[in-house]
Amino acid sequence: MLTPPSHPGLAMREKHPAQQGDGRGRLPPQREKLLQARIKDLSLRLAGTQLERDIIQLHAELESRGISFKPQCYLSDEWGCPSGVPVIGVPFYLADADLHSIEEELGGGVETEEEILMYLRHEAGHAFNYAYRLYETDEWRKVFGDYSRPYRDDYKARPFSRRYVHHISGWYAQKHPDEDFAETFAVWLTPNSDWRKRYQGWGALKKLQYVEDTVARLGRAQPLVQLAEPDLTTEEMEGTVLDHYRQRELDEKVDLELRDAFDQSLEDIFYGPGEAPARAETLVRSERQRLLATVSRYTGVSRSVVRALLDHLAERSAALGLTLHPDDSREAAMHIASLVTALAMNHLYTDRFYEE
């Protein structure tokens, strides 16, 4: 993970969403001040937050399952465990209500309480793996695979494969052996998951049984790795809050260059210019977040790719002047969902949305 740097070169670009104000170019003073503040100067802390209570719950769950090891948590730029280091980085915006609302607006949604606990359990799996160096053992490699395998963000998931547990959306366990273990650990740790019944007859069951057996053997043992050095803390983040979102926007930007490839499909779903009272673009944008979450979840295609596709369809709907009868909104939304899902699956298996 890298400290979000300042990007003066962005000054000539279109105004970032974080800078949109009241229509006269001004932002509320409190919001402007927060966006321009350096993250290191915000003095963010876990103490006294709901996030601290979530971490206490995580530690209680570990203790109840026979694990004495309690990973240290710290505020950082994103969720994660530094490779080989048994500590957990948690996104800084979860420690402050105002930052929480900015993430919801600019980040395209913010974690629910249930999701925060899911991610904590997942990262605890990484931490447990690193604390006892399980990934170096022949048994671990036999069950989960080679830890040194290249880590690819554009992994091709096999939806509904029974060789892997289902926890984080997007079939995340299939991304890498390390993620497979972390996801398996999270399912095993989740209270009342009833994993034996849920995964009966699945190939993933032997992975869950490995976690059960390993914890029985090592849960009360001293960790092999005592190092608890965080990767990047908020105290080291020189960039401003706005810099953070600018950098994320750049990192997640996907240029699809689809041009007019799906104009005909959109014209089949909607009415032409002036033929109906509502703008088709409005429907596509209103469905954006819901489709982003569900299509990514069930196809395994990255959120950045799905987001770029949805934005393209909205932009083309506007450029074509397509319209919609409000009474047809539900049916049109279903057609858009089907179109986006089909395109995402095509991209998953062919690395493209269409063939020339």
matplotlib code that plots the C-alpha trace (Angstrom):
import matplotlib.pyplot as plt

x = [0.0, 1.2, 0.7, -1.8, 0.4, -0.6, -1.5, -1.0, -1.4, -5.1, -5.8, -6.6, -9.0, -12.7, -13.7, -13.5, -16.9, -15.5, -15.2, -18.8, -20.5, -23.9, -24.1, -22.0, -18.7, -18.6, -18.5, -19.9, -16.9, -16.7, -16.6, -14.1, -11.8, -12.0, -11.3, -8.2, -6.9, -3.9, -4.9, -2.0, -3.3, -6.8, -5.6, -7.9, -8.1, -9.8, -10.5, -14.1, -15.4, -17.8, -14.9, -13.1, -16.2, -16.1, -12.5, -13.3, -16.0, -13.5, -11.1, -14.0, -14.8, -11.2, -11.1, -14.3, -12.9, -9.8, -7.4, -5.2, -3.6, -5.3, -4.1, -3.3, -5.5, -4.5, -6.0, -4.6, -5.7, -7.5, -8.3, -5.3, -2.5, 1.1, 2.5, 3.8, 3.0, 0.1, -1.5, -4.7, -5.1, -8.5, -9.7, -9.3, -12.7, -14.5, -13.2, -15.0, -18.7, -17.9, -15.3, -17.8, -20.3, -17.6, -16.7, -20.3, -20.6, -17.2, -16.3, -19.6, -20.8, -19.5, -19.2, -22.2, -21.7, -22.1, -19.5, -17.0, -17.2, -16.9, -13.7, -12.3, -12.7, -11.1, -8.1, -7.8, -7.4, -4.4, -3.0, -3.4, -1.7, 1.2, 1.5, 2.1, 3.7, 1.2, 1.8, 5.3, 4.1, 3.6, 0.2, -1.1, 0.3, -1.4, -4.8, -4.7, -1.9, 1.4, 1.6, 4.2, 1.9, 1.6, -1.2, -3.5, -6.3, -7.9, -8.4, -11.0, -13.5, -15.5, -19.0, -20.5, -17.5, -17.8, -14.1, -14.2, -16.2, -18.5, -17.8, -16.8, -18.6, -17.0, -15.9, -12.9, -11.6, -10.6, -8.3, -5.1, -4.3, -3.7, -7.2, -8.6, -7.3, -8.5, -12.0, -12.1, -10.9, -13.6, -16.4, -15.1, -14.9, -18.3, -20.7, -23.5, -22.2, -22.9, -20.2, -20.3, -23.9, -23.6, -20.6, -21.4, -20.4, -18.3, -14.6, -14.3, -15.2, -11.7, -10.3, -12.6, -11.6, -8.0, -8.7, -10.5, -7.7, -4.9, -6.6, -7.0, -3.3, -2.0, -4.7, -3.2, 0.4, 2.8, 2.8, 6.1, 6.0, 5.9, 6.4, 3.5, 4.8, 2.0, 2.5, 1.0, -0.6, -2.7, 0.1, 2.3, -0.3, 0.9, -1.8, -5.1, -8.5, -9.1, -5.8, -6.8, -10.0, -8.2, -5.6, -8.3, -10.1, -6.9, -6.2, -9.7, -10.1, -10.8, -10.8, -13.2, -13.3, -16.6, -17.8, -21.2, -20.9, -24.1, -26.2, -28.5, -29.1, -29.9, -32.3, -34.1, -34.6, -35.6, -37.7, -36.1, -35.7, -38.9, -41.0, -41.4, -41.3, -38.3, -34.6, -33.3, -29.9, -31.7, -32.8, -29.3, -27.7, -30.3, -29.6, -25.8, -24.9, -27.3, -26.0, -22.4, -22.8, -24.8, -23.1, -19.6, -20.8, -22.2, -19.8, -16.5, -15.7, -14.0, -16.0, -13.9, -14.7, -18.4, -18.5, -16.9, -19.4, -22.4, -21.0, -20.5, -24.2, -25.4, -23.3, -24.5, -28.1, -27.7, -25.8, -28.5, -31.3, -33.1, -36.3, -38.5, -42.1, -42.1, -44.5, -41.9, -39.1, -39.1, -39.0, -36.3, -34.2, -34.5, -33.3, -30.3, -29.4, -29.5, -27.5, -24.8, -24.6, -24.2, -21.5, -19.7, -19.7, -18.5, -15.6, -14.9, -14.3, -13.1, -11.3, -13.6, -17.2, -17.7, -15.9, -15.3]
y = [0.0, 3.5, 6.8, 8.8, 11.5, 14.9, 15.1, 18.7, 17.4, 16.7, 20.5, 20.7, 17.7, 17.9, 18.8, 15.9, 14.9, 15.8, 19.4, 19.8, 22.5, 24.2, 25.1, 28.3, 26.4, 26.5, 23.6, 23.7, 25.0, 21.9, 19.6, 21.8, 21.8, 18.0, 17.3, 19.6, 18.3, 16.0, 12.6, 12.5, 15.7, 14.4, 12.6, 9.6, 6.9, 3.6, 4.3, 5.1, 4.3, 1.6, 0.1, -0.5, -2.4, -4.5, -5.3, -6.3, -8.6, -10.1, -10.8, -12.3, -14.6, -15.8, -16.5, -18.4, -20.6, -21.4, -18.9, -16.9, -14.8, -11.4, -9.5, -5.8, -3.5, 0.0, 2.6, 2.7, 3.5, 0.2, -3.2, -5.5, -7.4, -6.7, -9.8, -12.1, -9.7, -10.6, -7.2, -5.8, -2.5, -1.0, 1.9, 5.3, 6.6, 4.0, 5.9, 9.1, 9.8, 12.7, 10.7, 7.8, 9.9, 11.1, 7.5, 6.7, 9.4, 9.3, 5.7, 4.4, 3.0, 2.2, -1.0, -2.0, -3.2, -6.8, -6.3, -4.7, -7.9, -10.1, -8.2, -8.3, -12.1, -12.4, -10.3, -12.3, -15.4, -13.7, -12.7, -16.3, -17.7, -15.3, -15.6, -19.4, -19.4, -22.0, -21.1, -22.5, -26.0, -28.8, -29.5, -26.0, -26.0, -29.4, -28.0, -24.4, -24.3, -22.4, -19.2, -17.8, -18.0, -14.5, -12.4, -11.2, -8.7, -9.9, -13.5, -15.5, -16.9, -20.0, -19.0, -21.4, -23.7, -26.0, -26.2, -22.8, -21.3, -18.3, -15.3, -12.0, -11.3, -11.9, -15.5, -13.9, -17.2, -18.1, -15.1, -16.7, -19.5, -16.9, -15.5, -19.0, -19.7, -16.3, -16.8, -20.4, -19.1, -16.4, -18.9, -21.2, -18.3, -16.7, -17.4, -19.9, -20.5, -24.2, -24.8, -28.6, -28.7, -25.7, -27.3, -31.0, -32.7, -29.8, -29.9, -26.8, -28.9, -30.4, -26.8, -26.0, -29.2, -28.2, -24.9, -26.7, -29.2, -26.5, -24.3, -27.3, -27.8, -24.2, -22.1, -21.8, -21.9, -19.0, -17.4, -18.0, -14.4, -11.8, -8.9, -6.4, -3.6, -2.0, -1.3, 2.2, 4.1, 7.2, 9.0, 8.5, 9.5, 12.9, 13.3, 15.0, 13.3, 14.7, 13.2, 9.8, 9.8, 11.3, 8.5, 5.8, 7.3, 6.9, 3.4, 2.1, 3.9, 1.5, 2.8, 0.5, 2.3, 0.8, 3.7, 2.9, -0.9, -1.3, 1.6, -0.8, -2.8, 0.5, 1.5, -1.8, -1.3, 2.4, 4.8, 7.4, 11.1, 12.8, 9.6, 9.3, 11.8, 10.4, 10.3, 6.7, 7.9, 8.6, 5.0, 3.6, 5.9, 5.1, 1.4, 1.8, 1.0, -2.0, -3.4, -2.7, -4.8, -7.7, -8.1, -8.1, -10.5, -13.1, -12.8, -12.2, -9.4, -6.6, -3.7, -1.2, -2.9, -3.2, 0.4, 1.6, -0.4, 1.0, 4.6, 4.0, 2.8, 5.8, 8.2, 6.6, 6.7, 10.4, 11.0, 9.2, 11.1, 7.9, 8.1, 6.0, 5.7, 5.6, 2.7, 0.7, 1.4, -2.0, -3.9, -1.6, -2.1, -5.9, -5.6, -3.4, -5.9, -8.8, -6.8, -5.9, -9.4, -10.9, -8.4, -9.0, -12.8, -12.4, -10.2, -12.8, -15.7, -13.8, -10.7, -8.5, -7.4, -8.2, -9.5, -7.2]
z = [0.0, -0.9, 0.8, -1.3, -3.0, -4.1, -7.8, -9.1, -12.6, -11.9, -11.7, -15.4, -15.4, -14.9, -11.4, -9.0, -7.4, -4.0, -5.2, -6.3, -4.2, -4.0, -7.7, -7.3, -6.9, -3.1, -0.7, 2.9, 5.0, 7.2, 4.2, 2.4, 5.5, 5.9, 2.2, 2.3, 5.6, 5.6, 6.8, 9.3, 10.9, 11.6, 14.7, 13.9, 16.6, 17.1, 20.8, 21.5, 18.0, 16.8, 15.0, 18.3, 19.5, 16.3, 17.0, 20.6, 19.2, 16.8, 19.6, 21.7, 18.8, 18.5, 22.2, 22.1, 19.3, 21.3, 19.8, 22.2, 19.4, 19.0, 16.0, 16.5, 14.4, 13.1, 10.8, 7.3, 3.7, 3.1, 4.4, 4.6, 6.3, 5.3, 3.7, 6.4, 9.3, 11.6, 12.0, 10.4, 8.6, 8.6, 6.4, 8.1, 7.1, 9.3, 12.4, 11.8, 11.0, 8.6, 6.7, 6.7, 4.8, 2.3, 1.6, 1.0, -1.6, -3.3, -2.7, -4.2, -0.9, 2.6, 4.5, 6.6, 10.2, 9.0, 6.2, 8.6, 10.8, 7.7, 6.6, 10.1, 10.2, 6.8, 7.8, 11.0, 8.8, 7.1, 10.5, 11.9, 8.8, 9.1, 12.9, 12.7, 9.2, 8.0, 4.4, 4.6, 5.6, 3.2, 4.6, 4.0, 0.4, -0.2, 0.9, -0.4, -3.0, -3.5, -1.5, -3.8, -6.8, -8.5, -7.0, -9.8, -9.4, -12.6, -11.5, -13.4, -10.9, -11.4, -10.1, -7.6, -7.5, -4.5, -4.0, -2.2, 0.6, 0.0, 2.2, 0.6, -2.7, -6.0, -5.2, -3.4, -2.1, -5.7, -6.1, -4.4, -2.0, 0.7, 0.1, 0.0, 3.5, 4.9, 3.5, 4.9, 8.3, 8.2, 7.5, 10.2, 12.7, 12.0, 14.9, 14.1, 10.5, 10.9, 8.3, 8.6, 7.4, 5.0, 3.2, 3.5, 0.3, -0.9, -1.7, 0.5, 3.6, 3.8, 4.0, 6.9, 8.6, 8.2, 10.0, 12.8, 13.3, 13.0, 15.6, 18.0, 17.7, 17.7, 19.1, 22.5, 21.3, 21.2, 17.6, 15.7, 14.4, 17.1, 14.7, 14.7, 12.5, 10.5, 6.8, 6.5, 9.3, 9.2, 11.1, 7.9, 5.4, 4.1, 1.5, 2.0, 2.1, -1.4, -2.5, -1.3, -3.4, -6.4, -6.2, -5.8, -8.8, -10.9, -9.6, -10.3, -13.6, -16.6, -20.2, -22.0, -25.4, -26.2, -28.4, -29.8, -29.4, -27.3, -28.6, -30.4, -27.2, -25.3, -28.1, -27.8, -24.1, -24.1, -26.3, -28.6, -28.0, -27.1, -27.2, -23.4, -20.5, -18.4, -19.3, -19.6, -18.2, -14.9, -14.5, -15.4, -12.8, -10.2, -10.6, -10.7, -7.1, -6.9, -10.1, -9.2, -6.0, -7.4, -10.8, -9.2, -6.6, -8.9, -11.8, -10.0, -12.5, -10.7, -9.4, -11.4, -14.7, -13.9, -12.7, -16.0, -18.0, -16.1, -16.5, -20.2, -20.6, -18.7, -20.8, -24.1, -23.0, -22.4, -25.7, -27.6, -25.8, -24.9, -22.9, -20.6, -19.5, -15.7, -15.8, -17.6, -15.1, -13.5, -16.8, -18.2, -15.0, -15.4, -19.0, -18.0, -15.3, -17.8, -20.3, -17.8, -16.4, -19.9, -20.8, -17.5, -18.1, -21.6, -20.3, -17.6, -20.1, -23.2, -21.7, -23.9, -24.0, -27.6, -30.7, -33.7]

ax = plt.figure().add_subplot(projection="3d")
ax.plot(x, y, z, "-o")
ax.set_aspect("equal")
plt.show()
